[in-house]
Amino acid sequence: MKGLKKEAMLKLQSIRPTTFGQAARIQGVTPADLAVVSVVLKKGGVEEAKAE
């Protein structure tokens, strides 16, 4: 995903939180990272982001 820090992407991939609350409590994942994930999900999900 564009705009997401590499550290945050790695941690989200390894931990795979099921809610934004869980994701927010992961050390190294910032509110800005969560905003990027939220926008991607609202636009059509992760599969669309991988195609970019």
CHARMM-style PDB file with segment names, atoms N, HN, CA, C and O in Angstrom:
ATOM      1  N   MET     1       0.845  -1.178   0.000  1.00  0.00      PROA
ATOM      2  CA  MET     1       0.000   0.000   0.000  1.00  0.00      PROA
ATOM      3  C   MET     1       0.888   1.238   0.000  1.00  0.00      PROA
ATOM      4  O   MET     1       1.811   1.355   0.805  1.00  0.00      PROA
ATOM      5  N   LYS     2       0.601   2.134  -0.891  1.00  0.00      PROA
ATOM      6  HN  LYS     2      -0.149   2.038  -1.545  1.00  0.00      PROA
ATOM      7  CA  LYS     2       1.343   3.387  -0.923  1.00  0.00      PROA
ATOM      8  C   LYS     2       1.013   4.214   0.309  1.00  0.00      PROA
ATOM      9  O   LYS     2      -0.142   4.290   0.729  1.00  0.00      PROA
ATOM     10  N   GLY     3       2.039   4.832   0.885  1.00  0.00      PROA
ATOM     11  HN  GLY     3       2.977   4.770   0.544  1.00  0.00      PROA
ATOM     12  CA  GLY     3       1.833   5.691   2.039  1.00  0.00      PROA
ATOM     13  C   GLY     3       1.949   4.999   3.382  1.00  0.00      PROA
ATOM     14  O   GLY     3       1.909   5.650   4.427  1.00  0.00      PROA
ATOM     15  N   LEU     4       2.091   3.692   3.360  1.00  0.00      PROA
ATOM     16  HN  LEU     4       2.124   3.164   2.512  1.00  0.00      PROA
ATOM     17  CA  LEU     4       2.191   2.935   4.604  1.00  0.00      PROA
ATOM     18  C   LEU     4       3.663   2.629   4.875  1.00  0.00      PROA
ATOM     19  O   LEU     4       4.369   2.123   4.002  1.00  0.00      PROA
ATOM     20  N   LYS     5       4.121   2.937   6.090  1.00  0.00      PROA
ATOM     21  HN  LYS     5       3.547   3.348   6.799  1.00  0.00      PROA
ATOM     22  CA  LYS     5       5.516   2.669   6.434  1.00  0.00      PROA
ATOM     23  C   LYS     5       5.783   1.169   6.370  1.00  0.00      PROA
ATOM     24  O   LYS     5       4.916   0.347   6.664  1.00  0.00      PROA
ATOM     25  N   LYS     6       7.017   0.840   5.973  1.00  0.00      PROA
ATOM     26  HN  LYS     6       7.721   1.508   5.734  1.00  0.00      PROA
ATOM     27  CA  LYS     6       7.395  -0.570   5.843  1.00  0.00      PROA
ATOM     28  C   LYS     6       7.255  -1.307   7.170  1.00  0.00      PROA
ATOM     29  O   LYS     6       6.783  -2.444   7.208  1.00  0.00      PROA
ATOM     30  N   GLU     7       7.670  -0.651   8.272  1.00  0.00      PROA
ATOM     31  HN  GLU     7       8.053   0.272   8.241  1.00  0.00      PROA
ATOM     32  CA  GLU     7       7.557  -1.275   9.598  1.00  0.00      PROA
ATOM     33  C   GLU     7       6.102  -1.603   9.919  1.00  0.00      PROA
ATOM     34  O   GLU     7       5.797  -2.692  10.404  1.00  0.00      PROA
ATOM     35  N   ALA     8       5.213  -0.658   9.648  1.00  0.00      PROA
ATOM     36  HN  ALA     8       5.461   0.227   9.254  1.00  0.00      PROA
ATOM     37  CA  ALA     8       3.795  -0.879   9.931  1.00  0.00      PROA
ATOM     38  C   ALA     8       3.236  -2.001   9.067  1.00  0.00      PROA
ATOM     39  O   ALA     8       2.468  -2.834   9.548  1.00  0.00      PROA
ATOM     40  N   MET     9       3.618  -2.024   7.796  1.00  0.00      PROA
ATOM     41  HN  MET     9       4.242  -1.347   7.405  1.00  0.00      PROA
ATOM     42  CA  MET     9       3.119  -3.061   6.899  1.00  0.00      PROA
ATOM     43  C   MET     9       3.567  -4.442   7.374  1.00  0.00      PROA
ATOM     44  O   MET     9       2.773  -5.383   7.388  1.00  0.00      PROA
ATOM     45  N   LEU    10       4.837  -4.562   7.761  1.00  0.00      PROA
ATOM     46  HN  LEU    10       5.481  -3.798   7.749  1.00  0.00      PROA
ATOM     47  CA  LEU    10       5.343  -5.851   8.234  1.00  0.00      PROA
ATOM     48  C   LEU    10       4.636  -6.309   9.504  1.00  0.00      PROA
ATOM     49  O   LEU    10       4.284  -7.480   9.645  1.00  0.00      PROA
ATOM     50  N   LYS    11       4.434  -5.377  10.419  1.00  0.00      PROA
ATOM     51  HN  LYS    11       4.719  -4.426  10.305  1.00  0.00      PROA
ATOM     52  CA  LYS    11       3.772  -5.745  11.681  1.00  0.00      PROA
ATOM     53  C   LYS    11       2.307  -6.116  11.462  1.00  0.00      PROA
ATOM     54  O   LYS    11       1.809  -7.067  12.065  1.00  0.00      PROA
ATOM     55  N   LEU    12       1.615  -5.366  10.597  1.00  0.00      PROA
ATOM     56  HN  LEU    12       2.020  -4.594  10.106  1.00  0.00      PROA
ATOM     57  CA  LEU    12       0.211  -5.686  10.322  1.00  0.00      PROA
ATOM     58  C   LEU    12       0.087  -7.027   9.610  1.00  0.00      PROA
ATOM     59  O   LEU    12      -0.850  -7.783   9.866  1.00  0.00      PROA
ATOM     60  N   GLN    13       1.028  -7.327   8.718  1.00  0.00      PROA
ATOM     61  HN  GLN    13       1.790  -6.713   8.510  1.00  0.00      PROA
ATOM     62  CA  GLN    13       0.999  -8.614   8.021  1.00  0.00      PROA
ATOM     63  C   GLN    13       1.281  -9.772   8.969  1.00  0.00      PROA
ATOM     64  O   GLN    13       0.674 -10.836   8.847  1.00  0.00      PROA
ATOM     65  N   SER    14       2.188  -9.574   9.904  1.00  0.00      PROA
ATOM     66  HN  SER    14       2.681  -8.710  10.003  1.00  0.00      PROA
ATOM     67  CA  SER    14       2.541 -10.684  10.791  1.00  0.00      PROA
ATOM     68  C   SER    14       1.506 -10.897  11.893  1.00  0.00      PROA
ATOM     69  O   SER    14       1.208 -12.036  12.252  1.00  0.00      PROA
ATOM     70  N   ILE    15       0.957  -9.809  12.431  1.00  0.00      PROA
ATOM     71  HN  ILE    15       1.200  -8.883  12.140  1.00  0.00      PROA
ATOM     72  CA  ILE    15       0.010  -9.925  13.539  1.00  0.00      PROA
ATOM     73  C   ILE    15      -1.419 -10.124  13.048  1.00  0.00      PROA
ATOM     74  O   ILE    15      -2.198 -10.833  13.685  1.00  0.00      PROA
ATOM     75  N   ARG    16      -1.769  -9.511  11.933  1.00  0.00      PROA
ATOM     76  HN  ARG    16      -1.136  -8.935  11.416  1.00  0.00      PROA
ATOM     77  CA  ARG    16      -3.108  -9.604  11.333  1.00  0.00      PROA
ATOM     78  C   ARG    16      -4.233  -9.286  12.317  1.00  0.00      PROA
ATOM     79  O   ARG    16      -5.046 -10.152  12.640  1.00  0.00      PROA
ATOM     80  N   PRO    17      -4.275  -8.039  12.791  1.00  0.00      PROA
ATOM     81  CA  PRO    17      -5.354  -7.656  13.723  1.00  0.00      PROA
ATOM     82  C   PRO    17      -6.706  -7.716  13.020  1.00  0.00      PROA
ATOM     83  O   PRO    17      -6.796  -7.511  11.809  1.00  0.00      PROA
ATOM     84  N   THR    18      -7.749  -7.999  13.785  1.00  0.00      PROA
ATOM     85  HN  THR    18      -7.676  -8.166  14.768  1.00  0.00      PROA
ATOM     86  CA  THR    18      -9.080  -8.094  13.186  1.00  0.00      PROA
ATOM     87  C   THR    18      -9.878  -6.797  13.313  1.00  0.00      PROA
ATOM     88  O   THR    18     -10.904  -6.633  12.653  1.00  0.00      PROA
ATOM     89  N   THR    19      -9.409  -5.875  14.158  1.00  0.00      PROA
ATOM     90  HN  THR    19      -8.575  -6.008  14.694  1.00  0.00      PROA
ATOM     91  CA  THR    19     -10.093  -4.591  14.314  1.00  0.00      PROA
ATOM     92  C   THR    19      -9.074  -3.459  14.286  1.00  0.00      PROA
ATOM     93  O   THR    19      -7.876  -3.682  14.459  1.00  0.00      PROA
ATOM     94  N   PHE    20      -9.563  -2.244  14.065  1.00  0.00      PROA
ATOM     95  HN  PHE    20     -10.536  -2.063  13.925  1.00  0.00      PROA
ATOM     96  CA  PHE    20      -8.682  -1.075  14.099  1.00  0.00      PROA
ATOM     97  C   PHE    20      -8.177  -0.848  15.520  1.00  0.00      PROA
ATOM     98  O   PHE    20      -7.065  -0.351  15.697  1.00  0.00      PROA
ATOM     99  N   GLY    21      -8.944  -1.189  16.512  1.00  0.00      PROA
ATOM    100  HN  GLY    21      -9.848  -1.592  16.369  1.00  0.00      PROA
ATOM    101  CA  GLY    21      -8.517  -1.052  17.895  1.00  0.00      PROA
ATOM    102  C   GLY    21      -7.300  -1.914  18.181  1.00  0.00      PROA
ATOM    103  O   GLY    21      -6.356  -1.473  18.837  1.00  0.00      PROA
ATOM    104  N   GLN    22      -7.327  -3.137  17.689  1.00  0.00      PROA
ATOM    105  HN  GLN    22      -8.093  -3.495  17.156  1.00  0.00      PROA
ATOM    106  CA  GLN    22      -6.177  -4.020  17.860  1.00  0.00      PROA
ATOM    107  C   GLN    22      -4.971  -3.471  17.097  1.00  0.00      PROA
ATOM    108  O   GLN    22      -3.850  -3.479  17.606  1.00  0.00      PROA
ATOM    109  N   ALA    23      -5.205  -3.004  15.894  1.00  0.00      PROA
ATOM    110  HN  ALA    23      -6.116  -2.997  15.480  1.00  0.00      PROA
ATOM    111  CA  ALA    23      -4.113  -2.454  15.076  1.00  0.00      PROA
ATOM    112  C   ALA    23      -3.502  -1.220  15.736  1.00  0.00      PROA
ATOM    113  O   ALA    23      -2.291  -1.013  15.664  1.00  0.00      PROA
ATOM    114  N   ALA    24      -4.319  -0.416  16.364  1.00  0.00      PROA
ATOM    115  HN  ALA    24      -5.303  -0.583  16.422  1.00  0.00      PROA
ATOM    116  CA  ALA    24      -3.836   0.812  16.999  1.00  0.00      PROA
ATOM    117  C   ALA    24      -2.926   0.522  18.181  1.00  0.00      PROA
ATOM    118  O   ALA    24      -2.105   1.362  18.550  1.00  0.00      PROA
ATOM    119  N   ARG    25      -3.060  -0.653  18.776  1.00  0.00      PROA
ATOM    120  HN  ARG    25      -3.727  -1.335  18.476  1.00  0.00      PROA
ATOM    121  CA  ARG    25      -2.245  -0.997  19.938  1.00  0.00      PROA
ATOM    122  C   ARG    25      -0.926  -1.668  19.572  1.00  0.00      PROA
ATOM    123  O   ARG    25      -0.132  -1.992  20.455  1.00  0.00      PROA
ATOM    124  N   ILE    26      -0.685  -1.878  18.283  1.00  0.00      PROA
ATOM    125  HN  ILE    26      -1.330  -1.615  17.566  1.00  0.00      PROA
ATOM    126  CA  ILE    26       0.565  -2.494  17.847  1.00  0.00      PROA
ATOM    127  C   ILE    26       1.657  -1.433  17.846  1.00  0.00      PROA
ATOM    128  O   ILE    26       1.516  -0.379  17.226  1.00  0.00      PROA
ATOM    129  N   GLN    27       2.741  -1.723  18.545  1.00  0.00      PROA
ATOM    130  HN  GLN    27       2.856  -2.579  19.048  1.00  0.00      PROA
ATOM    131  CA  GLN    27       3.855  -0.792  18.596  1.00  0.00      PROA
ATOM    132  C   GLN    27       4.461  -0.657  17.196  1.00  0.00      PROA
ATOM    133  O   GLN    27       4.767  -1.656  16.545  1.00  0.00      PROA
ATOM    134  N   GLY    28       4.629   0.582  16.742  1.00  0.00      PROA
ATOM    135  HN  GLY    28       4.380   1.394  17.270  1.00  0.00      PROA
ATOM    136  CA  GLY    28       5.182   0.841  15.419  1.00  0.00      PROA
ATOM    137  C   GLY    28       4.130   1.182  14.382  1.00  0.00      PROA
ATOM    138  O   GLY    28       4.468   1.594  13.272  1.00  0.00      PROA
ATOM    139  N   VAL    29       2.856   1.019  14.725  1.00  0.00      PROA
ATOM    140  HN  VAL    29       2.581   0.684  15.626  1.00  0.00      PROA
ATOM    141  CA  VAL    29       1.757   1.389  13.821  1.00  0.00      PROA
ATOM    142  C   VAL    29       1.192   2.712  14.326  1.00  0.00      PROA
ATOM    143  O   VAL    29       0.697   2.805  15.449  1.00  0.00      PROA
ATOM    144  N   THR    30       1.274   3.732  13.475  1.00  0.00      PROA
ATOM    145  HN  THR    30       1.676   3.656  12.563  1.00  0.00      PROA
ATOM    146  CA  THR    30       0.857   5.067  13.870  1.00  0.00      PROA
ATOM    147  C   THR    30      -0.577   5.355  13.426  1.00  0.00      PROA
ATOM    148  O   THR    30      -1.125   4.630  12.596  1.00  0.00      PROA
ATOM    149  N   PRO    31      -1.188   6.411  13.976  1.00  0.00      PROA
ATOM    150  CA  PRO    31      -2.512   6.811  13.502  1.00  0.00      PROA
ATOM    151  C   PRO    31      -2.512   7.128  11.999  1.00  0.00      PROA
ATOM    152  O   PRO    31      -3.506   6.891  11.313  1.00  0.00      PROA
ATOM    153  N   ALA    32      -1.411   7.658  11.500  1.00  0.00      PROA
ATOM    154  HN  ALA    32      -0.604   7.851  12.058  1.00  0.00      PROA
ATOM    155  CA  ALA    32      -1.323   7.937  10.057  1.00  0.00      PROA
ATOM    156  C   ALA    32      -1.366   6.639   9.254  1.00  0.00      PROA
ATOM    157  O   ALA    32      -1.990   6.589   8.194  1.00  0.00      PROA
ATOM    158  N   ASP    33      -0.715   5.602   9.742  1.00  0.00      PROA
ATOM    159  HN  ASP    33      -0.208   5.642  10.603  1.00  0.00      PROA
ATOM    160  CA  ASP    33      -0.759   4.298   9.077  1.00  0.00      PROA
ATOM    161  C   ASP    33      -2.185   3.753   9.046  1.00  0.00      PROA
ATOM    162  O   ASP    33      -2.632   3.210   8.036  1.00  0.00      PROA
ATOM    163  N   LEU    34      -2.886   3.904  10.157  1.00  0.00      PROA
ATOM    164  HN  LEU    34      -2.523   4.345  10.978  1.00  0.00      PROA
ATOM    165  CA  LEU    34      -4.271   3.430  10.223  1.00  0.00      PROA
ATOM    166  C   LEU    34      -5.172   4.219   9.281  1.00  0.00      PROA
ATOM    167  O   LEU    34      -6.114   3.669   8.712  1.00  0.00      PROA
ATOM    168  N   ALA    35      -4.884   5.504   9.117  1.00  0.00      PROA
ATOM    169  HN  ALA    35      -4.118   5.951   9.579  1.00  0.00      PROA
ATOM    170  CA  ALA    35      -5.660   6.320   8.186  1.00  0.00      PROA
ATOM    171  C   ALA    35      -5.465   5.828   6.757  1.00  0.00      PROA
ATOM    172  O   ALA    35      -6.420   5.783   5.981  1.00  0.00      PROA
ATOM    173  N   VAL    36      -4.242   5.462   6.406  1.00  0.00      PROA
ATOM    174  HN  VAL    36      -3.467   5.499   7.037  1.00  0.00      PROA
ATOM    175  CA  VAL    36      -3.966   4.935   5.061  1.00  0.00      PROA
ATOM    176  C   VAL    36      -4.737   3.635   4.844  1.00  0.00      PROA
ATOM    177  O   VAL    36      -5.361   3.445   3.800  1.00  0.00      PROA
ATOM    178  N   VAL    37      -4.693   2.750   5.822  1.00  0.00      PROA
ATOM    179  HN  VAL    37      -4.186   2.904   6.670  1.00  0.00      PROA
ATOM    180  CA  VAL    37      -5.419   1.479   5.714  1.00  0.00      PROA
ATOM    181  C   VAL    37      -6.917   1.738   5.573  1.00  0.00      PROA
ATOM    182  O   VAL    37      -7.586   1.086   4.771  1.00  0.00      PROA
ATOM    183  N   SER    38      -7.441   2.672   6.339  1.00  0.00      PROA
ATOM    184  HN  SER    38      -6.898   3.201   6.991  1.00  0.00      PROA
ATOM    185  CA  SER    38      -8.868   2.991   6.282  1.00  0.00      PROA
ATOM    186  C   SER    38      -9.278   3.487   4.902  1.00  0.00      PROA
ATOM    187  O   SER    38     -10.308   3.074   4.367  1.00  0.00      PROA
ATOM    188  N   VAL    39      -8.480   4.362   4.334  1.00  0.00      PROA
ATOM    189  HN  VAL    39      -7.644   4.698   4.768  1.00  0.00      PROA
ATOM    190  CA  VAL    39      -8.795   4.901   3.001  1.00  0.00      PROA
ATOM    191  C   VAL    39      -8.767   3.793   1.956  1.00  0.00      PROA
ATOM    192  O   VAL    39      -9.638   3.735   1.088  1.00  0.00      PROA
ATOM    193  N   VAL    40      -7.776   2.919   2.035  1.00  0.00      PROA
ATOM    194  HN  VAL    40      -7.068   2.966   2.740  1.00  0.00      PROA
ATOM    195  CA  VAL    40      -7.674   1.817   1.077  1.00  0.00      PROA
ATOM    196  C   VAL    40      -8.889   0.907   1.183  1.00  0.00      PROA
ATOM    197  O   VAL    40      -9.455   0.501   0.168  1.00  0.00      PROA
ATOM    198  N   LEU    41      -9.287   0.588   2.395  1.00  0.00      PROA
ATOM    199  HN  LEU    41      -8.828   0.917   3.220  1.00  0.00      PROA
ATOM    200  CA  LEU    41     -10.444  -0.289   2.574  1.00  0.00      PROA
ATOM    201  C   LEU    41     -11.730   0.361   2.061  1.00  0.00      PROA
ATOM    202  O   LEU    41     -12.575  -0.317   1.477  1.00  0.00      PROA
ATOM    203  N   LYS    42     -11.882   1.659   2.275  1.00  0.00      PROA
ATOM    204  HN  LYS    42     -11.196   2.210   2.750  1.00  0.00      PROA
ATOM    205  CA  LYS    42     -13.080   2.361   1.796  1.00  0.00      PROA
ATOM    206  C   LYS    42     -13.115   2.437   0.276  1.00  0.00      PROA
ATOM    207  O   LYS    42     -14.191   2.457  -0.322  1.00  0.00      PROA
ATOM    208  N   LYS    43     -11.935   2.479  -0.355  1.00  0.00      PROA
ATOM    209  HN  LYS    43     -11.061   2.462   0.130  1.00  0.00      PROA
ATOM    210  CA  LYS    43     -11.871   2.583  -1.816  1.00  0.00      PROA
ATOM    211  C   LYS    43     -12.050   1.252  -2.520  1.00  0.00      PROA
ATOM    212  O   LYS    43     -12.232   1.230  -3.737  1.00  0.00      PROA
ATOM    213  N   GLY    44     -12.007   0.165  -1.811  1.00  0.00      PROA
ATOM    214  HN  GLY    44     -11.859   0.183  -0.823  1.00  0.00      PROA
ATOM    215  CA  GLY    44     -12.210  -1.096  -2.484  1.00  0.00      PROA
ATOM    216  C   GLY    44     -11.421  -2.254  -1.934  1.00  0.00      PROA
ATOM    217  O   GLY    44     -11.498  -3.365  -2.460  1.00  0.00      PROA
ATOM    218  N   GLY    45     -10.679  -2.019  -0.904  1.00  0.00      PROA
ATOM    219  HN  GLY    45     -10.617  -1.117  -0.477  1.00  0.00      PROA
ATOM    220  CA  GLY    45     -10.011  -3.123  -0.241  1.00  0.00      PROA
ATOM    221  C   GLY    45      -8.564  -3.319  -0.620  1.00  0.00      PROA
ATOM    222  O   GLY    45      -8.000  -2.591  -1.436  1.00  0.00      PROA
ATOM    223  N   VAL    46      -7.985  -4.322  -0.005  1.00  0.00      PROA
ATOM    224  HN  VAL    46      -8.443  -4.914   0.658  1.00  0.00      PROA
ATOM    225  CA  VAL    46      -6.561  -4.596  -0.132  1.00  0.00      PROA
ATOM    226  C   VAL    46      -6.233  -5.153  -1.504  1.00  0.00      PROA
ATOM    227  O   VAL    46      -5.171  -4.839  -2.041  1.00  0.00      PROA
ATOM    228  N   GLU    47      -7.082  -5.951  -2.085  1.00  0.00      PROA
ATOM    229  HN  GLU    47      -7.945  -6.207  -1.649  1.00  0.00      PROA
ATOM    230  CA  GLU    47      -6.796  -6.530  -3.392  1.00  0.00      PROA
ATOM    231  C   GLU    47      -6.579  -5.452  -4.443  1.00  0.00      PROA
ATOM    232  O   GLU    47      -5.712  -5.585  -5.307  1.00  0.00      PROA
ATOM    233  N   GLU    48      -7.368  -4.383  -4.370  1.00  0.00      PROA
ATOM    234  HN  GLU    48      -8.073  -4.274  -3.669  1.00  0.00      PROA
ATOM    235  CA  GLU    48      -7.208  -3.275  -5.305  1.00  0.00      PROA
ATOM    236  C   GLU    48      -5.881  -2.558  -5.058  1.00  0.00      PROA
ATOM    237  O   GLU    48      -5.227  -2.128  -6.008  1.00  0.00      PROA
ATOM    238  N   ALA    49      -5.485  -2.427  -3.809  1.00  0.00      PROA
ATOM    239  HN  ALA    49      -6.016  -2.776  -3.037  1.00  0.00      PROA
ATOM    240  CA  ALA    49      -4.226  -1.752  -3.465  1.00  0.00      PROA
ATOM    241  C   ALA    49      -3.031  -2.563  -3.974  1.00  0.00      PROA
ATOM    242  O   ALA    49      -2.026  -1.979  -4.381  1.00  0.00      PROA
ATOM    243  N   LYS    50      -3.121  -3.883  -3.960  1.00  0.00      PROA
ATOM    244  HN  LYS    50      -3.937  -4.357  -3.630  1.00  0.00      PROA
ATOM    245  CA  LYS    50      -2.025  -4.716  -4.455  1.00  0.00      PROA
ATOM    246  C   LYS    50      -1.845  -4.553  -5.956  1.00  0.00      PROA
ATOM    247  O   LYS    50      -0.732  -4.689  -6.465  1.00  0.00      PROA
ATOM    248  N   ALA    51      -2.929  -4.262  -6.672  1.00  0.00      PROA
ATOM    249  HN  ALA    51      -3.833  -4.152  -6.258  1.00  0.00      PROA
ATOM    250  CA  ALA    51      -2.866  -4.118  -8.123  1.00  0.00      PROA
ATOM    251  C   ALA    51      -2.142  -2.844  -8.540  1.00  0.00      PROA
ATOM    252  O   ALA    51      -1.652  -2.753  -9.666  1.00  0.00      PROA
ATOM    253  N   GLU    52      -2.069  -1.859  -7.648  1.00  0.00      PROA
ATOM    254  HN  GLU    52      -2.466  -1.932  -6.734  1.00  0.00      PROA
ATOM    255  CA  GLU    52      -1.439  -0.579  -8.004  1.00  0.00      PROA
ATOM    256  C   GLU    52       0.042  -0.676  -8.108  1.00  0.00      PROA
ATOM    257  OT1 GLU    52       0.707   0.318  -8.399  1.00  0.00      PROA
TER     258      GLU     52
END
